[in-house]
Amino acid sequence: METSHPLDDNFTTGNVNITEEIKSYLYETAKWGKFLSIVAFVFIGLMVIFMLFILVVGGVAFGISEEDPLASMSMGFIIVFYGLMIAMYFFPTLYLYRFSTKMKTALDANDQQSLSESFMNMKSVFKFWGIFTAVFVGFYAIGILGSLAFGGLGMFM
């Protein structure tokens, strides 16, 4: 039995029209997206500067040398932690910025290619955060099950 999806039918037959009202919504969304992405890029830059500052100050303060592996490991942890945070925010921010600039270009020039690339970048933003969310929900589930398993064992000892 075939299931009919009205939205899919409209998109495949080309009956979807971008009205002036929709254009105004998309244009405003692009402006806010560009603003948010620029602010996020500034914060990513501040995170890089902070990471470097902590590494330099921490290295001087702790006198990191080959004789102190614990201090070296803690500096390594800082690099990995901040590197992951920076990467985690950089890519969706880049996709959001590309969405915004391509959308503005598409609306100003009625350019179908830019419109398509714009929505491709917006898809990437949602896909990135969806995968990220799914991974963390999985970590939380494992943590909760582990807590219940090991916490429950404590009751019987």
LUMTOR-292171 format. One line per 5 residues: their letters; for each residue x, y, z of N, C-alpha, C. Coordinates in steps of 0.001 Angstrom, whole numbers. Layout:
<rs>
a) X:Y:Z:X:Y:Z:X:Y:Z  ...
</rs>
This chain:
<rs>
metsh) 848:-1176:0:0:0:0:888:1233:0  602:2135:-874:1417:3339:-1011:862:4456:-136  1755:5115:559:1365:6220:1421:1599:7524:676  641:8408:728:766:9693:45:1155:10771:1049  2150:11582:680:2585:12697:1508:2371:13979:706
plddn) 1377:14776:1067:1069:15973:273:2244:16923:100  3063:17100:1138:4191:18024:1002:5190:17508:-26  5437:16196:-2:6367:15623:-970:5841:15795:-2389  4530:15620:-2567:3944:15784:-3897:4152:17206:-4403  3937:18188:-3552:4115:19578:-3973:5553:19863:-4377
fttgn) 6510:19329:-3636:7905:19608:-3942:8352:18907:-5217  7872:17697:-5455:8334:16975:-6627:7716:17509:-7910  6532:18079:-7850:5897:18580:-9067:6228:20036:-9327  6954:20673:-8420:7353:22056:-8639:6249:23064:-8373  5252:22714:-7561:4150:23619:-7281:4413:24541:-6100
vnite) 5584:24500:-5533:5896:25345:-4393:6378:26690:-4923  5777:27744:-4420:6172:29085:-4825:6680:29848:-3618  7732:30616:-3826:8238:31472:-2760:7594:32843:-2953  6636:33124:-2087:5918:34391:-2173:6762:35509:-1575  6299:36730:-1731:7001:37875:-1147:7027:37786:373
eiksy) 5952:37259:959:5919:37089:2415:6990:36087:2860  7094:34973:2143:8111:33972:2465:9498:34554:2254  9692:35323:1182:10985:35964:935:11370:36875:2092  10401:37617:2618:10717:38513:3734:11119:37719:4975  10450:36576:5208:10821:35731:6341:12230:35160:6152
lyeta) 12525:34693:4956:13839:34125:4676:14927:35189:4762  14628:36391:4281:15607:37475:4330:15916:37853:5779  14870:37946:6598:15071:38264:8013:15812:37133:8729  15484:35891:8390:16192:34746:8960:17668:34796:8589  17969:35159:7345:19362:35254:6894:20104:36347:7657
kwgkf) 19445:37473:7904:20107:38553:8657:20424:38104:10080  19450:37463:10746:19688:36996:12110:20725:35876:12132  20684:35009:11133:21676:33943:11055:23083:34491:10891  23216:35524:10072:24535:36125:9884:25004:36792:11174  24113:37487:11850:24464:38115:13125:24923:37068:14143
lsiva) 24131:36002:14301:24464:34958:15270:25768:34258:14909  26005:34032:13625:27240:33356:13231:28457:34245:13460  28341:35529:13209:29471:36434:13452:29776:36500:14949  28739:36602:15776:28950:36600:17233:29605:35286:17667  29158:34173:17090:29747:32877:17442:31207:32802:17004
fvfig) 31539:33349:15824:32933:33362:15380:33800:34175:16340  33263:35281:16845:34005:36093:17816:34268:35269:19078  33247:34570:19565:33430:33752:20763:34378:32585:20516  34363:32018:19329:35315:30956:18993:36733:31522:19028  36917:32720:18478:38225:33373:18543:38660:33625:19972
lmvif) 37724:34065:20821:38044:34275:22234:38408:32956:22922  37740:31872:22543:38074:30568:23113:39487:30151:22717  39878:30417:21470:41237:30095:21026:42249:30915:21818  41980:32214:21966:42892:33082:22729:42970:32622:24175  41830:32280:24779:41804:31806:26165:42592:30513:26315
mlfil) 42422:29598:25350:43148:28341:25400:44662:28590:25345  45074:29450:24444:46501:29757:24332:47017:30444:25597  46215:31346:26150:46582:32040:27383:46772:31053:28531  45825:30140:28682:45904:29134:29744:47135:28254:29545  47416:27891:28308:48583:27050:28053:49882:27771:28394
vvggv) 49972:29047:28005:51197:29799:28288:51323:30064:29780  50273:30594:30401:50316:30907:31834:50468:29628:32651  49713:28592:32269:49819:27325:32987:51186:26698:32845  51756:26782:31669:53088:26235:31452:54137:26956:32274  54024:28269:32370:54976:29046:33167:54730:28818:34657
afgis) 53454:28852:35064:53119:28729:36487:53491:27355:37044  53227:26314:36266:53519:24968:36756:54926:24518:36398  55608:25313:35607:56965:24939:35214:56996:23588:34540  56127:23443:33531:56000:22147:32879:57340:21728:32285  57714:20525:32644:58939:19945:32113:58723:18448:31951
eedpl) 59722:17797:31457:59617:16355:31276:59579:15613:32603  60023:16259:33684:60023:15603:34992:58631:15561:35629  57700:16355:35136:56367:16431:35741:55315:15970:34724  55103:14663:34621:54153:14171:33617:52708:14548:33918  52344:14739:35187:50974:15113:35530:50620:16493:34982
asmsm) 51533:17441:35115:51288:18784:34580:51219:18745:33058  52067:17946:32436:52030:17818:30981:50711:17201:30521  50229:16210:31256:48956:15583:30906:47797:16554:31074  47839:17396:32116:46751:18351:32313:46741:19391:31197  47914:19814:30736:47966:20743:29611:47475:20059:28336
gfiiv) 47790:18793:28184:47285:18027:27041:45773:17914:27078  45225:17701:28276:43768:17636:28433:43127:18966:28041  43731:20072:28453:43197:21401:28104:43188:21585:26595  44271:21196:25944:44333:21331:24488:43237:20508:23820  43082:19254:24237:42069:18387:23637:40671:18910:23928
fyglm) 40404:19284:25184:39078:19766:25574:38689:21026:24804  39563:22028:24810:39242:23263:24099:39232:23050:22591  40095:22183:22090:40089:21888:20653:38769:21284:20216  38246:20350:21016:36953:19739:20700:35819:20760:20799  35866:21603:21832:34826:22632:21961:34850:23598:20782
iamyf) 36040:24011:20391:36172:24941:19265:35650:24285:17986  36033:23038:17732:35564:22336:16538:34053:22138:16583  33537:21822:17782:32105:21590:17932:31293:22836:17564  31796:24005:17897:31077:25237:17585:31437:25808:16213  32653:25512:15733:33088:26119:14484:32250:25657:13288
fptly) 32074:24343:13144:31427:23837:11938:29963:24251:11801  29127:24118:12844:27755:24608:12657:27695:26120:12462  28642:26846:13065:28683:28297:12871:29036:28627:11426  29990:27894:10872:30350:28091:9472:29166:27791:8556  28457:26682:8815:27280:26348:8015:26198:27416:8130
lyrfs) 26000:27946:9324:25005:29001:9516:25392:30259:8759  26672:30607:8790:27140:31782:8058:26942:31597:6551  27293:30405:6060:27105:30128:4628:25630:30162:4248  24767:29601:5114:23326:29669:4860:22894:31122:4696  23320:31956:5613:22886:33349:5623:23355:34106:4393
tkmkt) 24624:33960:4048:25145:34700:2895:24553:34186:1590  24410:32875:1453:23826:32312:223:22352:32673:96  21637:32693:1232:20218:33042:1191:20035:34487:749  20844:35381:1280:20754:36789:891:21057:36949:-595  22078:36259:-1070:22415:36296:-2497:21271:35751:-3339
aldan) 20698:34639:-2916:19603:34017:-3656:18394:34936:-3748  18056:35587:-2644:16878:36454:-2639:17113:37747:-3410  18323:38289:-3321:18623:39532:-4033:18701:39325:-5541  19251:38172:-5969:19485:37950:-7400:18538:36922:-8008  17570:36428:-7231:16688:35351:-7690:17503:34193:-8271
dqqsl) 18523:33785:-7539:19453:32754:-7977:19076:31421:-7353  18611:30486:-8182:18176:29179:-7714:19336:28374:-7123  20511:28452:-7729:21681:27715:-7242:22064:28169:-5832  22076:29471:-5591:22401:29987:-4258:21347:29580:-3238  20092:29558:-3669:19014:29137:-2769:19205:27675:-2369
sesfm) 19538:26851:-3343:19771:25438:-3065:20966:25252:-2129  22068:25954:-2382:23247:25858:-1523:22957:26387:-119  22112:27411:-52:21744:27960:1247:21027:26925:2092  20032:26272:1505:19291:25266:2253:20143:24033:2540  21104:23730:1669:22017:22626:1937:22826:22919:3209
nmksv) 23273:24162:3360:24023:24533:4562:23136:24530:5799  21881:24942:5661:20972:24900:6807:20718:23457:7217  20594:22565:6233:20446:21145:6529:21646:20647:7326  22833:21112:6960:24055:20684:7644:24079:21158:9094  23545:22355:9351:23463:22850:10732:22601:21906:11564
fkfwg) 21420:21597:11061:20503:20740:11814:21026:19310:11910  21647:18816:10859:22205:17465:10890:23321:17365:11922  24200:18373:11964:25292:18379:12939:24739:18350:14353  23820:19264:14672:23292:19320:16028:22424:18109:16349  21763:17524:15345:20985:16308:15581:21874:15147:15960
iftav) 22975:14955:15223:23916:13874:15535:24554:14122:16899  24951:15353:17148:25557:15712:18426:24600:15406:19583  23352:15777:19424:22342:15529:20459:22131:14036:20663  22048:13287:19574:21847:11833:19683:23014:11173:20416  24229:11603:20129:25400:11040:20804:25336:11329:22304
fvgfy) 25002:12566:22668:24957:12894:24091:23790:12242:24806  22672:12070:24132:21567:11335:24753:22011:9895:25019  22760:9321:24077:23300:7977:24284:24244:7916:25471  25144:8928:25595:26053:8974:26745:25279:9092:28056  24239:9922:28059:23434:10057:29275:22741:8739:29609
aigil) 22206:8063:28605:21530:6787:28847:22505:5761:29428  23705:5696:28854:24721:4771:29369:25097:5151:30800  25236:6447:31054:25567:6910:32404:24495:6574:33415  23253:6763:33026:22143:6452:33938:22076:4953:34198  22196:4151:33143:22164:2698:33329:23350:2233:34173
gslaf) 24515:2816:33943:25688:2469:34753:25500:2846:36202  24932:4027:36432:24672:4464:37809:23686:3542:38499  22649:3162:37788:21668:2249:38373:22290:885:38650  23108:407:37710:23719:-913:37883:24698:-902:39047  25602:55:39079:26604:79:40143:26025:597:41458
gglgm) 25057:1474:41391:24396:1954:42612:23558:856:43225  22931:66:42379:22115:-1041:42848:22952:-2128:43493  24177:-2307:43009:25065:-3303:43610:25443:-2916:45024  25533:-1620:45304:25895:-1144:46629:24857:-1502:47675  23592:-1653:47248:22547:-2000:48201:22722:-3412:48737
fm) 23319:-4291:47944:23418:-5700:48335:24724:-6019:49054  25595:-5069:49228:26868:-5343:49893:26855:-4894:51325
</rs>
